[in-house]
């Protein structure tokens, strides 16, 4: 990869002030390790080094960064453009349509993935294709081998593979040679220790929380464990005998682990038992688990065929059942097709599942690892601008202090609640009703540390309800659609508790019914003390208050009603519980500017600039203010007051 830029000769004479500035900026330099290594070591950068007068220096990248930051930035930007074009397969995609269409889509989709990764919203979903790089066969190739072992005609096997009838192949092999023969071959093939592919190592750099996989082999355990088994937690989804451990990387093996073949989903009968025989059963443990992650988390599919297998059937059924409800954006790193018609068809198939494709050149499977590497590096670049960017493990950085870990974990989610903290324990003016409800909707829109202990159906229902009542003073078709989604989620929550519900009813409920029925149901639920989770109880109280506000709004279609005190109070109680649970942080009623004047000012700034681009330095201001409070409190409980 060559960088071609207009060269301005570099003068390496620095004033004292310039040297001091360069030292202050040194930590930014470390976030560009990929570019620095390219500039210093790559043959492609030889001409650039010569033109800039850097070729005889021991550390040319650092010299350029300190001596001429503008020239460094110019070279970096061109490097970034060229690298994206190469890794995102511009030269392959462009000839498909004779223009930049698919490449531009690729760039847009890659940016969307980075955004979700930066928020910490993405979990990898790893399929058999990833294990091919570890010298394991793909699932299709393994079934071909099984067919030979069972002496089934290869033409017949190929026809079934082309039709996606993998389970039929398994059933025929078992019928001819027996279940034990099929299991023995799987054990022989997948129980060995493979070579960990580079793509898997990149996953360990990008993700440290939860990984989903349908694979039987142990490549992921080898990589994430790195010789220390206590670093990972393995959950067999068939058993689901334990909850994920927040202190370890949790590997959820959906179809079992090859070390325990008796606890794997291998045969068609076992697939039927796990997913439903005559029809898909979303109440079974594995479909229920898949449904939960599909509805609450952005999934990144790697090495997954995403054809008409059981997991795809679950996703399709969940979307059909949810109606107008919105889902997180999912992503798949996909091998590109070799003609425009096939590309369009595959793209449509994925989009109808809510999955956004990021394409790589056909048969260039090395680009999967390079895509992950590019994501890692670009997120590190962004860390130089926003040091507390969450969602990606720090790459080649020293261990942060405890307070840095805590702040980086919740900082962006904390920023989302700051506009609302400004109004905590205060009356919201009528003219601010819509903005206040929109700000509240933002809190429930994406995965947040402050909502993660609440039932996700309630969280999603709250988000849809807030969309409906903040959109317009009069309830239009958009409001009706969002209310329908919220109503359905509330009914399914009641169904799960065994309470009276309308989850199975197909009535066309009107606006008033959807604002009234759940209110009565939830009031009865609370009166009967039938909700164990205190987070759910507070969320339900907030829902009841918002439904009442919605009924008031029905009487005032010309303008937004004033937010009733109950809404502010219930949301304040919900936030107080979350802040106390997550951060050991107390929110009393009385203002104490000695401790929190700076935070209050930042909350007002967040409110005044809600839905506007974030001011440069705002995140750092929040971080340093909270850090100061933490230090003054000797890392014990600290207080934030507003109002």
C-alpha positions in Angstrom: 0.0 0.0 0.0 1.6 3.3 -1.1 0.7 6.7 0.3 0.8 9.5 -2.3 0.7 13.0 -0.8 2.1 16.4 -1.6 5.4 16.6 0.3 6.4 19.6 2.4 10.1 19.3 3.6 10.3 18.6 7.3 12.3 20.9 9.6 13.3 19.1 12.8 14.2 22.2 14.8 11.8 22.5 17.8 11.4 25.5 20.1 11.1 24.8 23.8 7.4 25.5 23.7 6.9 23.1 20.8 8.8 20.4 22.7 6.6 20.9 25.7 3.5 20.6 23.5 4.9 17.5 21.9 5.5 15.9 25.3 1.9 16.7 26.3 0.6 15.1 23.2 2.8 12.0 23.5 -0.1 9.8 24.7 -1.9 10.5 21.4 1.0 9.1 19.4 0.6 5.7 21.0 -2.9 5.3 19.7 -1.6 5.3 16.1 0.7 2.3 16.5 -0.4 0.7 13.2 0.4 3.8 11.2 3.7 4.4 13.1 4.8 0.8 12.4 3.8 1.1 8.7 5.7 4.4 8.4 8.8 3.0 10.0 9.0 -0.5 8.7 7.0 -0.9 5.5 8.6 -1.0 2.1 5.6 0.9 0.8 6.5 3.8 3.0 10.1 4.0 1.7 9.5 6.8 -0.8 7.5 8.8 1.8 10.3 8.5 4.4 12.9 9.7 1.8 10.7 12.6 0.7 10.2 13.7 4.3 13.9 13.4 5.2 13.2 10.7 7.7 15.0 7.7 6.2 18.1 7.9 8.4 16.3 8.5 11.7 16.0 5.7 14.2 12.3 6.6 15.0 11.0 8.4 12.0 7.3 8.3 13.0 8.0 9.9 16.4 10.2 12.5 14.8 7.5 13.4 12.3 4.8 13.5 15.0 6.9 15.8 17.2 8.4 17.9 14.5 5.6 18.5 12.1 2.2 17.3 13.4 0.3 18.7 10.4 2.5 16.6 8.0 2.0 13.6 10.2 -1.7 14.0 10.2 -1.8 14.5 6.4 0.2 11.3 5.9 -2.0 9.4 8.4 -5.2 10.4 6.7 -4.0 9.2 3.3 -2.8 6.0 4.9 -6.2 5.5 6.5 -8.0 6.1 3.2 -5.8 3.6 1.3 -6.0 1.0 4.0 -9.8 1.2 4.1 -10.0 0.9 0.3 -7.8 -2.3 0.4 -9.4 -4.0 3.4 -13.0 -3.1 2.4 -12.4 -4.5 -1.0 -12.9 -1.5 -3.2 -11.0 -2.9 -6.2 -13.2 -6.1 -6.1 -16.6 -4.4 -5.5 -16.2 -1.5 -7.9 -16.3 -3.6 -11.1 -19.5 -5.4 -10.0 -21.6 -2.4 -10.9 -19.1 -0.1 -12.5 -19.3 2.5 -9.7 -18.7 2.9 -6.0 -22.1 1.7 -4.9 -21.1 -1.4 -2.9 -17.9 0.0 -1.6 -19.7 3.1 -0.3 -22.2 0.8 1.4 -19.3 -1.1 2.9 -17.7 2.1 4.3 -21.1 3.2 5.7 -21.7 -0.2 7.3 -18.2 -0.4 8.7 -18.7 3.1 10.3 -22.0 1.9 11.8 -20.2 -1.2 13.3 -17.5 1.0 14.8 -20.2 3.2 16.4 -21.9 0.2 18.0 -18.5 -1.2 19.1 -17.5 2.1 20.6 -20.7 2.0 22.7 -19.9 -1.5 23.9 -23.1 -2.8 22.2 -21.6 -5.6 20.1 -21.1 -9.3 20.9 -19.5 -11.7 18.4 -21.4 -14.7 17.2 -18.8 -17.2 15.9 -19.7 -19.9 13.3 -17.8 -22.8 11.8 -16.2 -20.7 9.1 -13.9 -19.1 11.6 -12.6 -22.5 12.6 -11.5 -23.3 9.1 -8.5 -21.1 9.6 -7.6 -23.4 12.6 -7.4 -26.4 10.3 -10.9 -27.6 11.1 -13.3 -28.4 8.2 -16.3 -26.2 7.5 -19.6 -27.8 8.5 -20.3 -28.5 4.9 -17.0 -30.1 4.3 -17.4 -32.1 7.5 -20.8 -33.4 6.3 -19.1 -34.4 3.0 -16.6 -36.4 5.0 -19.4 -38.0 7.1 -21.2 -38.9 3.9 -18.1 -40.7 2.6 -17.7 -42.6 6.0 -21.4 -43.7 5.6 -20.9 -44.5 1.9 -23.6 -42.2 0.7 -23.3 -41.0 -2.9 -21.5 -37.7 -3.1 -23.9 -36.4 -5.7 -26.8 -36.9 -3.3 -24.8 -35.2 -0.5 -24.0 -32.2 -2.7 -27.6 -31.8 -3.7 -28.7 -31.7 -0.1 -25.9 -29.2 0.8 -26.9 -26.9 -2.1 -30.5 -26.9 -0.7 -29.3 -26.2 2.8 -30.6 -29.5 4.1 -27.9 -30.1 6.6 -30.1 -31.8 9.1 -31.5 -34.2 6.4 -27.9 -35.3 5.7 -27.4 -36.0 9.4 -30.6 -38.0 9.6 -29.7 -40.1 6.6 -26.2 -40.8 8.0 -27.6 -41.9 11.3 -30.3 -44.0 9.7 -27.7 -45.8 7.6 -24.8 -46.1 10.1 -26.1 -45.2 13.5 -25.9 -42.2 15.8 -22.7 -43.5 17.6 -20.8 -43.6 14.3 -21.8 -40.0 13.5 -20.8 -38.8 17.0 -17.5 -40.6 16.9 -16.5 -38.9 13.6 -17.4 -35.5 15.0 -15.3 -36.2 18.2 -12.3 -37.4 16.1 -12.4 -34.3 14.0 -13.2 -31.5 16.4 -11.7 -32.6 19.7 -8.1 -32.0 18.6 -6.2 -28.8 19.4 -6.2 -26.6 16.3 -4.0 -23.7 15.3 -5.6 -20.5 16.6 -6.4 -18.3 13.5 -5.4 -14.7 13.4 -9.1 -13.7 13.3 -9.7 -15.4 16.6 -6.7 -13.5 18.2 -8.3 -10.3 16.9 -11.5 -11.2 18.7 -9.7 -11.5 22.0 -8.4 -8.0 21.5 -11.8 -6.5 20.7 -14.1 -8.4 23.0 -13.8 -9.4 26.6 -17.3 -9.9 27.8 -19.5 -12.5 26.1 -19.0 -14.6 22.9 -21.7 -16.8 21.3 -20.8 -19.7 19.2 -22.4 -22.8 17.5 -19.0 -24.4 17.2 -18.0 -27.6 19.0 -14.2 -27.2 18.9 -12.2 -25.4 21.5 -10.3 -22.7 19.5 -12.1 -19.9 21.3 -11.3 -21.4 24.7 -7.6 -21.7 23.8 -7.4 -18.1 22.6 -9.5 -16.3 25.3 -8.0 -18.5 28.1 -4.5 -18.1 26.9 -3.3 -20.8 29.2 -5.3 -19.5 32.2 -8.6 -21.3 32.3 -9.9 -19.2 35.2 -10.0 -16.2 32.8 -13.0 -17.7 30.9 -16.4 -19.1 31.8 -17.9 -21.8 29.5 -21.7 -22.1 29.5 -23.3 -24.9 27.7 -26.6 -23.4 26.5 -28.2 -26.8 26.7 -27.7 -26.9 30.4 -27.6 -23.1 31.3 -26.9 -24.0 34.9 -25.1 -20.8 35.7 -25.3 -17.1 35.0 -22.5 -15.1 33.1 -19.7 -14.0 35.4 -19.0 -10.3 34.9 -15.4 -10.7 35.9 -14.6 -13.3 33.2 -15.1 -13.7 29.5 -18.2 -15.8 29.1 -18.2 -18.3 26.1 -21.8 -19.5 25.5 -21.7 -22.7 23.4 -25.1 -22.9 21.9 -24.9 -26.4 20.6 -22.5 -27.9 23.2 -18.9 -28.7 23.7 -17.1 -31.6 22.0 -15.5 -32.6 25.3 -19.0 -33.7 26.3 -20.5 -35.2 23.1 -23.5 -36.5 25.1 -24.4 -32.9 25.8 -24.1 -31.7 22.2 -26.8 -31.0 19.6 -25.7 -33.2 16.8 -28.6 -35.2 15.3 -31.8 -34.0 13.8 -33.8 -35.4 16.7 -31.6 -33.4 19.1 -32.1 -30.2 17.0 -35.9 -30.9 17.2 -35.6 -31.3 21.0 -33.7 -28.1 21.3 -35.6 -25.9 18.9 -39.0 -27.6 18.5 -40.0 -30.6 16.3 -43.1 -29.7 14.3 -42.7 -26.0 14.8 -40.2 -23.6 16.3 -40.7 -23.2 20.1 -39.4 -19.9 21.3 -40.0 -20.9 24.9 -37.3 -23.5 24.8 -33.9 -22.6 26.5 -31.8 -22.1 23.3 -34.4 -20.2 21.2 -35.2 -18.1 24.3 -31.5 -17.3 24.8 -31.0 -16.4 21.1 -34.1 -14.3 21.2 -32.8 -12.4 24.2 -29.5 -11.5 22.6 -31.1 -10.8 19.2 -33.5 -8.3 20.8 -31.1 -6.5 23.2 -27.5 -6.6 21.7 -25.9 -5.9 18.3 -24.5 -9.2 17.1 -21.5 -9.5 14.8 -21.7 -12.7 12.8 -18.4 -14.3 11.7 -18.1 -17.5 9.8 -21.8 -18.0 9.9 -23.7 -19.2 6.8 -26.9 -17.4 7.9 -29.0 -19.5 5.6 -32.2 -21.3 6.7 -30.6 -22.9 9.8 -32.3 -23.1 13.2 -30.7 -19.9 14.5 -31.9 -17.9 11.5 -35.4 -19.4 12.0 -35.4 -18.1 15.5 -34.4 -14.6 14.4 -37.1 -14.6 11.7 -39.7 -15.7 14.1 -38.8 -13.1 16.7 -39.1 -10.3 14.1 -42.5 -11.6 13.0 -43.7 -11.8 16.5 -42.5 -8.4 17.5 -44.4 -6.5 14.8 -43.3 -2.9 14.7 -40.8 -3.1 17.6 -37.3 -2.0 16.8 -34.2 -4.1 17.1 -30.5 -3.5 17.5 -28.6 -3.3 14.3 -26.7 -6.6 13.7 -23.7 -7.1 11.4 -22.1 -9.9 9.4 -18.7 -10.0 7.8 -19.7 -11.6 4.5 -17.9 -13.1 1.5 -19.0 -11.0 -1.6 -20.8 -12.6 -4.5 -19.3 -12.5 -8.0 -22.3 -10.7 -9.8 -24.6 -7.8 -8.9 -27.8 -9.9 -8.9 -26.4 -12.4 -6.4 -25.1 -9.5 -4.2 -28.5 -7.8 -4.2 -30.3 -11.0 -3.4 -27.9 -11.9 -0.5 -28.0 -8.3 0.8 -31.8 -8.4 0.8 -31.9 -11.7 2.7 -29.7 -10.4 5.4 -31.4 -7.0 5.7 -34.8 -8.8 6.1 -33.2 -10.5 9.2 -32.0 -7.1 10.5 -28.4 -7.9 9.6 -26.1 -5.4 7.9 -23.4 -7.0 5.6 -19.8 -5.8 5.5 -18.4 -7.5 2.3 -15.0 -8.9 1.6 -13.5 -10.1 -1.7 -14.6 -13.5 -2.7 -12.2 -16.3 -1.5 -10.0 -13.7 0.4 -10.7 -15.1 3.8 -7.6 -13.4 5.2 -9.6 -10.2 4.9 -11.8 -11.3 7.8 -8.9 -10.9 10.2 -7.8 -7.7 8.5 -11.3 -6.3 8.9 -11.2 -7.0 12.6 -7.7 -5.6 12.8 -8.9 -2.4 11.0 -11.7 -2.1 13.5 -9.3 -2.4 16.4 -6.9 0.2 15.0 -9.6 2.7 14.1 -11.2 2.4 17.5 -7.7 3.1 19.0 -7.4 6.1 16.7 -10.6 7.4 18.2 -9.4 6.8 21.7 -6.8 9.5 21.0 -9.7 12.0 20.7 -12.0 10.5 23.3 -9.7 8.7 25.8 -12.6 7.1 27.6 -14.2 5.4 24.6 -15.9 2.3 25.8 -16.6 -1.1 24.3 -13.1 -2.0 23.1 -10.4 -3.5 25.2 -7.4 -1.2 25.5 -4.6 -2.5 23.1 -1.0 -2.3 24.3 -1.8 0.2 27.1 -0.7 0.1 30.7 -3.1 -1.1 33.3 -5.4 1.8 34.3 -6.1 2.8 37.8 -9.3 1.4 39.4 -11.1 4.7 39.1 -10.2 4.9 35.4 -11.7 1.4 34.9 -14.9 2.5 36.7 -15.2 5.8 34.8 -14.5 4.3 31.3 -17.1 1.6 32.0 -20.0 3.9 32.6 -18.9 7.4 31.3 -20.9 7.4 28.0 -24.0 6.0 29.7 -23.7 8.6 32.4 -23.6 11.3 29.8 -26.9 10.0 28.4 -28.6 10.5 31.8 -27.1 14.0 32.5 -29.8 16.0 30.7 -32.3 14.3 33.0 -30.2 14.8 36.1 -30.5 18.5 35.5 -34.3 18.2 36.2 -34.0 15.7 39.1 -36.4 16.8 41.9 -37.5 19.8 39.8 -40.7 20.6 37.9 -40.3 20.3 34.1 -41.8 23.3 32.3 -44.6 22.5 29.8 -42.6 23.9 27.0 -39.8 21.3 27.7 -42.1 18.3 27.8 -41.2 16.8 24.4 -37.5 17.4 24.9 -37.6 15.9 28.4 -39.4 12.7 27.1 -37.0 12.4 24.2 -34.0 12.6 26.6 -35.6 9.9 28.7 -36.1 7.8 25.6 -32.4 8.0 24.8 -31.6 6.3 28.1 -33.7 3.3 27.3 -32.8 3.2 23.6 -29.5 1.3 23.8 -27.8 -1.1 26.2 -26.8 0.9 29.3 -25.2 0.0 32.6 -28.1 1.8 34.2 -30.8 -0.4 32.6 -29.1 -3.7 32.3 -30.6 -5.1 35.6 -34.1 -4.4 34.4 -36.1 -6.9 32.4 -35.1 -6.1 28.8 -38.7 -6.4 27.6 -39.7 -3.6 30.0 -36.7 -1.5 28.9 -37.6 -1.9 25.2 -41.3 -1.3 26.0 -40.4 1.9 27.9 -38.4 3.1 24.9 -41.3 2.5 22.5 -43.8 4.1 24.9 -41.6 7.2 25.2 -41.3 7.4 21.4 -45.1 7.4 21.1 -45.7 10.1 23.6 -42.8 12.4 22.7 -43.3 12.4 19.0 -46.4 14.6 18.6 -49.0 16.2 20.9 -51.6 14.3 18.9 -51.3 10.5 18.5 -50.8 9.6 14.8 -50.1 6.4 13.0 -46.4 6.5 14.1 -47.5 6.8 17.7 -50.0 3.9 17.3 -47.3 1.7 15.9 -44.9 2.4 18.7 -47.6 1.9 21.3 -48.6 -1.4 19.7 -45.0 -2.6 20.1 -44.8 -1.4 23.7 -48.2 -3.0 24.5 -47.1 -6.4 23.1 -43.9 -6.3 25.1 -45.8 -5.5 28.3 -48.2 -8.4 27.6 -45.3 -10.8 27.1 -43.7 -9.7 30.3 -47.0 -10.5 32.1 -47.3 -13.8 30.3 -43.8 -14.8 31.5 -44.9 -14.1 35.1 -48.1 -16.2 34.7 -50.3 -13.1 35.1 -53.4 -12.2 33.2 -52.4 -10.9 29.8 -53.4 -10.4 26.1 -50.2 -11.7 24.6 -52.0 -14.2 22.3 -54.9 -11.8 21.4 -54.9 -10.4 17.9 -57.3 -7.5 18.6 -56.6 -4.1 16.9 -56.3 -2.1 20.1 -56.9 1.6 19.9 -54.7 4.3 21.5 -56.8 4.7 24.7 -57.0 0.9 25.3 -53.2 0.6 24.9 -52.7 3.5 27.4 -55.2 2.1 29.9 -55.1 -1.7 29.9 -51.4 -2.1 30.9 -51.7 0.5 33.6 -54.4 -1.5 35.4 -52.5 -4.7 34.9 -49.3 -3.3 36.3 -51.0 -1.7 39.2 -52.6 -5.1 40.2 -49.2 -6.7 39.7 -47.5 -4.3 42.1 -50.4 -4.5 44.6 -49.9 -8.3 44.7 -46.2 -8.0 45.4 -45.6 -10.3 42.5 -42.4 -8.6 41.1 -39.2 -9.8 42.8 -36.8 -7.5 41.0 -36.6 -4.0 42.6 -35.4 -2.7 39.2 -38.5 -4.1 37.5 -40.7 -2.6 40.2 -39.3 0.9 39.7 -39.5 0.5 35.9 -43.2 -0.6 36.2 -44.0 2.4 38.4 -42.4 4.7 35.7 -44.4 2.9 33.0 -47.7 3.5 35.0 -46.8 7.2 35.4 -46.0 7.6 31.6 -49.2 5.8 30.6 -51.2 8.2 32.8 -49.4 11.1 31.1 -50.3 9.6 27.7 -54.0 9.5 28.7 -53.8 13.2 29.7 -52.1 14.0 26.4 -55.1 12.4 24.6 -57.2 15.2 25.9 -54.8 17.9 24.7 -54.0 17.2 21.0 -53.0 20.8 20.2 -50.0 21.0 22.5 -47.9 18.9 24.9 -49.2 18.6 28.4 -47.0 19.4 31.4 -45.1 16.3 32.6 -46.8 15.3 35.8 -44.6 15.3 39.0 -45.1 11.5 39.2 -43.1 10.9 36.0 -40.2 12.9 37.3 -40.4 11.3 40.7 -40.6 7.8 39.4 -37.8 8.3 36.9 -35.7 9.9 39.7 -36.3 6.9 41.9 -35.3 4.5 39.1 -32.1 6.5 38.4 -31.3 6.7 42.1 -31.6 2.9 42.4 -29.4 2.4 39.4 -26.8 4.9 40.4 -26.7 3.5 43.9 -26.4 -0.1 42.6 -23.8 0.5 39.9 -21.7 3.3 41.3 -22.4 3.5 45.0 -23.6 7.0 44.2 -26.2 8.8 46.3 -28.8 11.3 44.9 -30.3 13.3 47.8 -32.9 16.0 47.5 -30.8 18.9 48.8 -28.3 20.8 46.6 -24.8 20.9 47.9 -22.7 23.0 45.5 -19.6 22.5 47.6 -19.4 19.0 46.3 -21.4 19.1 43.0 -21.4 22.6 41.6 -19.3 21.5 38.6 -21.4 18.4 37.9 -24.6 20.5 38.0 -23.1 22.9 35.5 -22.2 20.0 33.2 -25.7 18.6 33.6 -27.2 21.9 32.5 -24.8 22.0 29.6 -25.9 18.5 28.6 -29.6 19.6 28.8 -29.0 22.8 26.8 -27.1 20.9 24.1 -29.3 17.8 24.0 -29.5 16.4 20.5 -26.6 18.6 19.3 -23.1 17.6 18.5 -21.1 17.1 21.7 -18.7 19.9 22.4 -15.0 19.1 22.2 -13.7 18.3 25.7 -17.1 17.7 27.2 -16.4 14.0 27.9 -13.1 14.9 29.5 -14.8 17.6 31.6 -17.3 15.0 33.0 -14.5 12.5 33.6 -12.2 14.8 35.5 -15.0 16.3 37.6 -16.2 12.8 38.6 -12.6 11.7 39.2 -12.2 14.7 41.5 -15.3 13.7 43.5 -14.0 10.2 43.7 -10.7 11.3 45.0 -12.2 13.7 47.6 -14.3 10.9 48.8 -11.4 8.5 49.1 -13.1 6.2 46.6 -16.0 5.7 48.9 -19.6 6.6 48.2 -19.9 10.0 46.7 -22.8 12.3 46.2 -24.3 14.0 43.2 -27.1 16.4 43.7 -29.1 18.3 41.1 -31.7 20.9 41.0 
